[in-house]
Amino acid sequence: MGPVGTYKQQQDEAYLVESGAAMAQTETEWKQQPWLARRPDAYTPWWKQKSFLVLFPLLALSYLLIVVLFGLVLSLGSRLPSQVTKLHNQLQRNMDFYPCGSRSREWEYFDGRCYYFGIEAVPWHTAKSHCEERNSKLVVIQDEPEQNFIQSQTKGERYWIGLSDVNVEGEWKWIDDTDYRTSYKNWKSGEPNDHGDHGEDCAQVSSAGQWNDLRCNTASFYVCEKPLPS
């Protein structure tokens, strides 16, 4: 073997000796400090370690959001019955104050019906149309309590009611076909008289409260009535 071969063999033997010494030292260190061999991050790639660091806060935030939403649902669920009760009470108060409807405050309530006292003096047929536009009709007075109520509201003015003999003279008819012959009446003494054959074919509550017949084209106030809203 030449000098070059001898030198190379010596280098290889030195490398093997150094490698063996290094491995022996490493093994000794692991035995002295075993936790070094068990550290998971010693073998975990860096990108996996960072993914875990990002995922953990996201999971924690999701859990927190679920807890908050659950709390909100419980809170709203507990308050819903009280809100429904409050709304019901408010509607009931509105019905007590405005039984004919909160948007119909110009209507007066009496004995299960609603009454509108017109503030414009118009002929009888015009008054009839105004009541129909309000989904009602000229009042049909059924009894003395209703008569007293209307009389208390008219305050000495004249108001048309739903009674006339425009079709056949002397045959008075209520606007809703209530039987005139058997129904309540409150004519003023001597009325109806068709005063001097002047065609007084429409009835009204006079300033004294009793009924009077008058020409239908005379301008007068009027009373409409309708049932309570359902």
C-alpha positions in Angstrom: 0.0 0.0 0.0 1.4 3.4 -0.9 1.7 6.5 1.2 -1.6 8.0 -0.1 -3.6 4.8 0.7 -2.1 4.7 4.1 -3.1 8.3 4.8 -6.7 7.8 3.6 -7.1 4.8 5.8 -5.9 6.7 8.8 -8.4 9.5 8.1 -11.3 7.0 7.8 -10.3 5.3 11.1 -10.1 8.8 12.8 -13.6 9.7 11.5 -15.1 6.4 12.8 -13.6 7.0 16.2 -14.9 10.6 16.4 -18.4 9.5 15.2 -18.5 6.7 17.7 -17.4 9.1 20.5 -20.1 11.6 19.5 -22.9 9.0 19.4 -21.7 7.7 22.8 -21.8 11.2 24.2 -25.3 11.8 22.8 -26.6 8.5 24.3 -25.1 9.5 27.6 -26.8 12.9 27.5 -30.2 11.2 26.8 -29.7 8.9 29.6 -28.9 11.8 32.0 -31.7 14.0 30.6 -34.4 11.6 29.3 -36.9 14.4 28.7 -34.9 15.4 25.6 -35.8 12.1 23.9 -39.5 12.5 24.8 -40.1 16.1 23.7 -42.7 15.9 20.9 -41.7 19.3 19.5 -38.2 17.9 18.9 -39.7 15.8 16.1 -42.8 17.9 15.2 -42.5 20.0 12.1 -42.7 23.8 12.7 -45.7 24.2 10.5 -47.7 21.7 12.6 -46.8 23.6 15.7 -48.0 26.9 14.3 -51.2 25.4 13.1 -52.0 24.2 16.6 -51.3 27.7 18.0 -53.8 29.2 15.5 -56.5 26.5 16.0 -56.6 26.7 19.8 -57.7 30.4 19.9 -60.3 29.8 17.2 -61.8 26.9 19.2 -61.8 29.0 22.4 -63.5 31.9 20.5 -66.1 29.5 19.0 -66.9 28.1 22.5 -67.3 31.6 23.9 -69.7 32.6 21.1 -71.8 29.5 21.7 -72.0 30.4 25.4 -73.0 34.0 24.7 -75.6 33.0 22.1 -77.1 30.4 24.4 -77.3 33.1 27.1 -79.1 35.5 24.8 -81.6 32.8 23.8 -82.4 32.1 27.4 -82.8 35.8 28.2 -85.1 36.4 25.2 -87.1 33.3 26.0 -87.6 34.4 29.6 -88.6 37.9 28.6 -91.0 36.9 25.8 -94.0 35.9 28.0 -93.7 39.2 29.8 -93.6 41.2 26.6 -96.7 39.3 25.3 -98.5 40.0 28.5 -97.5 43.7 28.3 -98.8 43.9 24.8 -102.1 42.3 25.7 -102.6 44.7 28.6 -101.9 47.6 26.3 -104.4 46.4 23.8 -106.9 45.9 26.6 -106.4 49.4 27.9 -106.9 50.7 24.4 -110.2 48.8 24.2 -111.2 50.2 27.5 -110.5 53.8 26.5 -111.5 53.5 22.8 -113.9 50.5 22.5 -114.8 51.6 19.0 -111.1 51.4 17.9 -108.1 53.6 18.7 -108.2 55.0 15.2 -111.9 55.9 15.6 -111.7 58.3 18.5 -114.4 60.5 17.1 -116.9 57.7 17.6 -118.8 57.5 20.8 -119.6 54.2 22.5 -123.0 53.2 24.0 -124.5 49.9 25.0 -122.5 47.8 22.6 -122.6 50.1 19.6 -120.6 53.0 18.2 -122.0 56.4 17.2 -120.6 59.2 15.1 -122.1 62.7 15.4 -121.5 64.6 12.2 -120.1 68.1 12.5 -121.2 69.2 9.0 -124.8 70.2 8.2 -125.9 68.4 5.0 -129.2 67.1 3.4 -130.6 63.8 4.5 -129.4 61.8 1.5 -125.9 63.3 1.8 -125.9 62.3 5.5 -126.9 58.8 4.5 -123.9 58.6 2.0 -121.5 60.0 4.6 -122.5 57.2 7.1 -122.1 54.5 4.4 -118.6 55.9 3.6 -117.8 55.2 7.3 -119.1 51.6 7.1 -122.1 52.6 9.1 -125.7 53.8 8.6 -127.9 56.6 9.9 -129.0 55.8 13.4 -132.0 53.6 14.1 -133.3 54.4 17.6 -134.4 51.2 19.2 -135.5 52.2 22.7 -135.6 55.0 25.3 -132.1 54.5 26.7 -130.6 54.9 23.2 -132.9 57.9 22.7 -131.7 59.5 25.9 -128.0 58.9 24.9 -128.5 60.5 21.5 -130.4 63.4 23.0 -127.6 64.0 25.5 -125.0 64.2 22.7 -126.9 66.4 20.3 -126.9 69.4 22.8 -129.9 71.2 21.4 -129.0 70.8 17.7 -131.0 69.0 15.0 -129.6 65.6 13.7 -130.9 63.4 11.0 -131.8 59.8 11.9 -132.4 56.8 9.6 -136.2 57.2 9.3 -138.2 58.6 6.3 -141.3 58.2 4.1 -139.6 59.2 0.8 -141.0 56.2 -1.1 -144.7 56.3 0.0 -146.1 59.3 1.8 -147.1 58.4 5.3 -145.4 55.0 5.3 -142.4 55.6 7.5 -139.5 53.1 7.3 -136.3 52.7 9.1 -133.2 52.5 7.0 -132.4 48.9 8.1 -136.0 47.7 7.6 -136.8 47.6 11.3 -140.6 47.3 11.6 -141.7 50.9 12.2 -145.2 49.9 13.4 -143.9 47.9 16.4 -140.7 49.7 17.1 -139.9 52.5 19.5 -141.1 56.0 18.6 -140.5 59.5 20.1 -142.3 61.9 17.9 -142.9 65.5 19.1 -146.6 66.2 19.7 -148.4 66.7 16.4 -145.6 65.1 14.4 -145.1 63.9 11.8 -147.4 66.4 10.0 -145.8 66.9 6.6 -146.3 70.6 7.5 -148.6 72.2 4.9 -147.9 69.3 2.4 -144.3 70.7 1.9 -142.8 67.2 1.5 -141.4 66.7 4.9 -140.3 63.2 4.3 -137.2 62.8 6.6 -137.0 62.5 10.3 -134.6 64.1 12.7 -134.0 64.6 16.4 -135.2 68.1 17.1 -133.5 70.7 19.3 -135.8 69.6 22.1 -134.8 65.9 21.6 -138.0 64.6 20.2 -138.5 63.6 16.6 -139.7 65.9 13.9 -140.2 65.5 10.1 -138.6 67.9 7.8 -137.8 68.5 4.1 -135.0 66.1 3.2 -133.0 68.7 1.3 -132.7 70.8 4.5 -129.2 71.0 5.9 -128.8 69.4 9.3 -126.3 67.4 11.3 -126.6 63.6 11.4 -125.9 60.6 13.6 -124.3 57.4 12.2 -124.1 54.1 14.1 -122.2 50.8 13.6 -121.5 47.7 15.7 -118.3 47.3 17.7 -115.3 46.3 15.6 -114.7 42.5 15.8 
